[in-house]
Amino acid sequence: MQLSTIQNEKGLSQNVRSLFLEVLGEVLERFAFMFVEVVDKFNESDTDKCDYLYVMITFTGKTQGAISLTAPEGLCREMAANILGVDAEELTSQSGEDAIKELVNILCGELTVRLYGDKDVFNLTVPCLYRVGWDKWREITVDSESIKLSLEGKPFVANLVIVS
């Protein structure tokens, strides 16, 4: 895929956005046994005023970019429970942090291969994780490039940026 087809003046091309969502859905189903759907917006009642986990990974190679995911801490713990096959109550917050970091790592690896093939080498950074509060969550969700999703009925946000 050529870079010119990846981004347009308003952000990601529709083809790349669709592929990103497809790969995200496949990885979530296979890795965490969870299902995702796109939503237009979040209702205030859908979002708790809790801690959210924001994770980002960057990649460099033929081109460069970043993927970020943001989710409620409890959802990340549910994800970890699904991966490990245990009850979420048995896990610490560290388990949720590790699960979303591994998710973004797998997603980035699979997406770069699907976009550019397996001949080019890409270097991925170690995922960086931040705990963010309600105000930062709201800021992330109003960004026009944010892809708003429902993961098992809970709010989840994904972003992909690709630059030349």
Kinemage of the C-alpha trace (Angstrom):
@kinemage 1
@onewidth
@group {chain A} dominant
@subgroup {mainchain}
@vectorlist {calphas} color= white
{ca met a 1} P 0.000 0.000 0.000
{ca gln a 2} L 1.405 3.407 -0.914
{ca leu a 3} L 1.700 6.149 1.648
{ca ser a 4} L -0.470 8.478 -0.410
{ca thr a 5} L -3.386 6.091 0.093
{ca ile a 6} L -2.831 5.952 3.842
{ca gln a 7} L -3.483 9.542 4.854
{ca asn a 8} L -5.425 12.325 3.305
{ca glu a 9} L -5.756 15.933 4.389
{ca lys a 10} L -8.346 14.944 7.002
{ca gly a 11} L -6.402 12.034 8.523
{ca leu a 12} L -6.530 8.329 7.734
{ca ser a 13} L -7.978 7.168 4.451
{ca gln a 14} L -11.189 5.169 4.762
{ca asn a 15} L -9.377 2.011 3.579
{ca val a 16} L -6.719 2.268 6.289
{ca arg a 17} L -9.279 3.151 8.956
{ca ser a 18} L -11.339 0.086 7.946
{ca leu a 19} L -8.281 -2.154 7.992
{ca phe a 20} L -7.269 -0.780 11.408
{ca leu a 21} L -10.719 -1.607 12.799
{ca glu a 22} L -10.680 -5.039 11.172
{ca val a 23} L -7.282 -5.917 12.656
{ca leu a 24} L -8.279 -4.516 16.057
{ca gly a 25} L -11.433 -6.651 16.043
{ca glu a 26} L -9.516 -9.773 15.029
{ca val a 27} L -6.835 -9.261 17.686
{ca leu a 28} L -9.401 -8.616 20.434
{ca glu a 29} L -11.404 -11.708 19.489
{ca arg a 30} L -8.375 -13.975 19.254
{ca phe a 31} L -6.324 -12.549 22.125
{ca ala a 32} L -8.930 -11.501 24.693
{ca phe a 33} L -12.111 -13.242 23.522
{ca met a 34} L -13.842 -9.848 23.340
{ca phe a 35} L -15.971 -8.257 20.635
{ca val a 36} L -15.944 -4.653 19.507
{ca glu a 37} L -18.320 -2.424 17.572
{ca val a 38} L -18.025 1.158 16.352
{ca val a 39} L -20.279 3.759 17.977
{ca asp a 40} L -20.936 7.361 16.952
{ca lys a 41} L -20.579 8.779 20.438
{ca phe a 42} L -20.614 7.817 24.078
{ca asn a 43} L -23.523 8.638 26.338
{ca glu a 44} L -22.538 10.192 29.634
{ca ser a 45} L -24.162 7.205 31.342
{ca asp a 46} L -21.844 4.831 29.428
{ca thr a 47} L -18.740 6.335 30.961
{ca asp a 48} L -17.788 6.144 34.590
{ca lys a 49} L -15.820 8.871 36.263
{ca cys a 50} L -13.100 6.330 37.021
{ca asp a 51} L -9.466 5.928 36.070
{ca tyr a 52} L -8.806 5.186 32.430
{ca leu a 53} L -5.728 3.558 30.985
{ca tyr a 54} L -4.158 5.232 27.961
{ca val a 55} L -1.500 3.204 26.174
{ca met a 56} L 0.574 4.204 23.159
{ca ile a 57} L 3.087 2.465 20.935
{ca thr a 58} L 5.057 3.983 18.076
{ca phe a 59} L 6.573 2.337 15.032
{ca thr a 60} L 9.277 3.342 12.574
{ca gly a 61} L 10.443 1.775 9.344
{ca lys a 62} L 9.178 2.362 5.821
{ca thr a 63} L 6.985 4.986 7.461
{ca gln a 64} L 6.277 5.915 11.059
{ca gly a 65} L 3.272 6.273 13.252
{ca ala a 66} L 1.576 5.605 16.553
{ca ile a 67} L -1.347 3.625 17.890
{ca ser a 68} L -3.089 4.506 21.125
{ca leu a 69} L -5.885 2.786 23.019
{ca thr a 70} L -7.859 4.167 25.953
{ca ala a 71} L -10.196 2.166 28.178
{ca pro a 72} L -11.632 2.128 31.705
{ca glu a 73} L -9.324 0.373 34.143
{ca gly a 74} L -12.031 -2.190 34.980
{ca leu a 75} L -12.398 -3.155 31.323
{ca cys a 76} L -8.660 -3.725 31.094
{ca arg a 77} L -8.852 -6.004 34.126
{ca glu a 78} L -11.708 -7.917 32.421
{ca met a 79} L -9.501 -8.242 29.365
{ca ala a 80} L -6.693 -9.680 31.500
{ca ala a 81} L -9.121 -12.123 33.114
{ca asn a 82} L -10.241 -13.354 29.690
{ca ile a 83} L -6.649 -13.783 28.556
{ca leu a 84} L -5.651 -15.670 31.698
{ca gly a 85} L -8.901 -17.576 32.138
{ca val a 86} L -9.554 -16.361 35.694
{ca asp a 87} L -12.080 -14.103 37.446
{ca ala a 88} L -11.387 -10.373 37.176
{ca glu a 89} L -11.734 -10.021 40.964
{ca glu a 90} L -8.649 -12.220 41.376
{ca leu a 91} L -6.469 -9.764 39.471
{ca thr a 92} L -4.677 -6.577 40.420
{ca ser a 93} L -4.695 -3.344 38.440
{ca gln a 94} L -1.230 -4.333 37.152
{ca ser a 95} L -2.841 -7.215 35.261
{ca gly a 96} L -5.113 -4.794 33.412
{ca glu a 97} L -2.179 -2.555 32.592
{ca asp a 98} L -0.201 -5.498 31.227
{ca ala a 99} L -3.159 -6.706 29.156
{ca ile a 100} L -3.757 -3.403 27.342
{ca lys a 101} L -0.014 -2.953 26.741
{ca glu a 102} L 0.217 -6.415 25.195
{ca leu a 103} L -2.920 -5.743 23.149
{ca val a 104} L -1.461 -2.582 21.583
{ca asn a 105} L 1.827 -4.411 20.933
{ca ile a 106} L 0.131 -7.280 19.079
{ca leu a 107} L -2.142 -4.836 17.234
{ca cys a 108} L 0.797 -2.743 16.034
{ca gly a 109} L 2.754 -5.775 14.843
{ca glu a 110} L -0.174 -7.216 12.933
{ca leu a 111} L -1.283 -3.882 11.475
{ca thr a 112} L 2.148 -2.996 10.070
{ca val a 113} L 2.329 -6.397 8.355
{ca arg a 114} L -1.175 -6.009 6.911
{ca leu a 115} L -0.411 -2.477 5.677
{ca tyr a 116} L 3.112 -2.988 4.333
{ca gly a 117} L 3.710 -6.734 4.036
{ca asp a 118} L 6.284 -8.825 5.849
{ca lys a 119} L 9.376 -7.809 3.851
{ca asp a 120} L 9.926 -4.390 5.449
{ca val a 121} L 11.280 -4.207 8.998
{ca phe a 122} L 9.526 -2.007 11.532
{ca asn a 123} L 10.830 -1.107 14.970
{ca leu a 124} L 8.189 -0.906 17.689
{ca thr a 125} L 8.691 0.969 20.933
{ca val a 126} L 7.803 -0.491 24.288
{ca pro a 127} L 4.191 0.542 24.977
{ca cys a 128} L 3.869 3.536 27.324
{ca leu a 129} L 0.948 3.502 29.734
{ca tyr a 130} L -0.619 6.446 31.527
{ca arg a 131} L -3.482 6.616 33.980
{ca val a 132} L -5.820 9.400 32.974
{ca gly a 133} L -8.825 10.883 34.686
{ca trp a 134} L -12.240 11.921 33.483
{ca asp a 135} L -11.099 15.250 31.985
{ca lys a 136} L -8.400 13.651 29.819
{ca trp a 137} L -10.851 10.881 28.804
{ca arg a 138} L -13.309 13.537 27.588
{ca glu a 139} L -10.512 15.285 25.669
{ca ile a 140} L -9.549 12.012 23.956
{ca thr a 141} L -13.135 11.171 23.019
{ca val a 142} L -13.878 14.543 21.398
{ca asp a 143} L -10.816 14.322 19.122
{ca ser a 144} L -12.174 13.923 15.592
{ca glu a 145} L -9.540 11.271 14.790
{ca ser a 146} L -10.541 9.107 17.771
{ca ile a 147} L -12.426 5.960 16.856
{ca lys a 148} L -15.127 5.413 19.451
{ca leu a 149} L -15.943 1.787 20.156
{ca ser a 150} L -18.013 -0.360 22.435
{ca leu a 151} L -16.036 -3.299 23.789
{ca glu a 152} L -18.341 -5.740 25.517
{ca gly a 153} L -20.725 -2.803 26.077
{ca lys a 154} L -18.058 -0.574 27.627
{ca pro a 155} L -16.402 2.527 26.110
{ca phe a 156} L -13.094 2.025 24.316
{ca val a 157} L -11.160 4.465 22.104
{ca ala a 158} L -8.576 3.692 19.433
{ca asn a 159} L -6.337 6.075 17.484
{ca leu a 160} L -3.931 5.499 14.605
{ca val a 161} L -1.631 8.173 13.215
{ca ile a 162} L 0.678 7.531 10.274
{ca val a 163} L 3.193 10.102 9.047
{ca ser a 164} L 5.757 10.031 6.268
